[in-house]
Amino acid sequence: MIFNKKQGQFLNDTISQWETNGTITTEVADTLKNSFSIRPFDYKKLAKYSFWIAIVCIITAFGAIIADEFLIDLIERIFSSSNIGLCVTFAVLAAVVYYVGLKRRKKKPERIFSNETIIFIGVLLTATSVLYLGKAIDSGSGRFLILFLLSTAIYAALALGFPSKLVWLFSLISLGSWFGTETGYVSGWGAYFLGMNYPLRFVLFGGILVGASFFLKNNSKLSIFYRPTYIMGLLYLFISLWILSIFGNYGDMSSWYNVKQIELFHWGILFALVAIGAIYYGLKQDDYTSRSFGITFLFINLYTKFFEFFWDATHKAIFFIILAVSFWLIGRRAEKIWNLEFLKKEEENITSIPSD
């Protein structure tokens, strides 16, 4: 077996500890250490990061094409300025890319990242096809419900068919876009829907996604989509809570400007309680994702409130000294946690040395 440096070091340390404690003999320890090797360079991570960069470049290039009026005019002239024609063309191209991606996945399943990149190109082509469909059927009402719902349905069906976590992720993004535009349309593009502004609506939306992720987790056929749904739900939830803690349930800037920060304090309390709840759940269930989200956004909440309440009232030198000291304390605590096992091992080694 071949492991990366971090995994190999962990195994070596574990086997050495077992040997020191007398759990296994020296011969067994040598056998175990010789049963695996450490990869000198982690090409898997290099491949993953390279394909991430490739995807970002593809999105950038795609955005540049859309923003370039000359290229768009040229494309529309080639297809006789027919939105339906462009829609069908991009749909056919997307189908071809999906077919190639599916065949390649079956033939070369080990090439995970390159296969996902091909599928991502299909996702972009699908989005373009839906965009031109929207232009073709646009009646001037400004209602984009059908487009986002269609995108959500297409991406969800493709994700189930492949299956692909990446495509499922785009279905969740489309679902969020539908939720935002539909509630906006129903409220006449006003500030409130059922008394809720956009951040408060997406707090509920994120909570629903988190709840739905546990349903997926317990379903053997859909469990592959548990983690992306869970992470997207937490993102929607915590980012919305953060915005809500700053602006409250206000729908326009003029109303918000006239409000004292103390009047928004209860939203910050709600944000902190949800973050603490996520930390508690993460610790109890050994859920790294929940714990990380909770800790990260709890600190974001604390520092946001620190800036809100003390920026104007505190001398800037004192303000940044307090900030520096707080970060130093956090770093010092993190350093202690990081070195805890190392210090414990050193202590055990010292106490194990026989005295003269």
Stockholm file with secondary structure:
# STOCKHOLM 1.0

chainA/1-356         MIFNKKQGQFLNDTISQWETNGTITTEVADTLKNSFSIRPFDYKKLAKYSFWIAIVCIITAFGAIIADEFLIDLIERIFSSSNIGLCVTFAVLAAVVYYVGLKRRKKKPERIFSNETIIFIGVLLTATSVLYLGKAIDSGSGRFLILFLLSTAIYAALALGFPSKLVWLFSLISLGSWFGTETGYVSGWGAYFLGMNYPLRFVLFGGILVGASFFLKNNSKLSIFYRPTYIMGLLYLFISLWILSIFGNYGDMSSWYNVKQIELFHWGILFALVAIGAIYYGLKQDDYTSRSFGITFLFINLYTKFFEFFWDATHKAIFFIILAVSFWLIGRRAEKIWNLEFLKKEEENITSIPSD
#=GR chainA/1-356 SS CEECHHHHHHHHHHHHHHHHHTSSCHHHHHHHHHTCEECSSCHHHHHHHHHHHHHHHHHHHHHHHHHCHHHHHHHHHHTTTCHHHHHHHHHHHHHHHHHHHHHHHHHCTTCHHHHHHHHHHHHHHHHHHHHHHHHHHCCSSCCCHHHHHHHHHHHHHHHHHTTCHHHHHHHHHHHHHHHHHHHHHHTTTCSCBTTBCHHHHHHHHHHHHHHHHHHHHTCTTTGGGHHHHHHHHHHHHHHHHHHHHHHTTCSSHHHHHTSCGGGGHHHHHHHHHHHHHHHHHHHHHTCHHHHHHHHHHHHHHHHHHHHHHHTTTSCHHHHHHHHHHHHHHHHHHHHHHHHHHHHHHHHHHHHTSCCC
#=GC SS_cons         CEECHHHHHHHHHHHHHHHHHTSSCHHHHHHHHHTCEECSSCHHHHHHHHHHHHHHHHHHHHHHHHHCHHHHHHHHHHTTTCHHHHHHHHHHHHHHHHHHHHHHHHHCTTCHHHHHHHHHHHHHHHHHHHHHHHHHHCCSSCCCHHHHHHHHHHHHHHHHHTTCHHHHHHHHHHHHHHHHHHHHHHTTTCSCBTTBCHHHHHHHHHHHHHHHHHHHHTCTTTGGGHHHHHHHHHHHHHHHHHHHHHHTTCSSHHHHHTSCGGGGHHHHHHHHHHHHHHHHHHHHHTCHHHHHHHHHHHHHHHHHHHHHHHTTTSCHHHHHHHHHHHHHHHHHHHHHHHHHHHHHHHHHHHHTSCCC
//
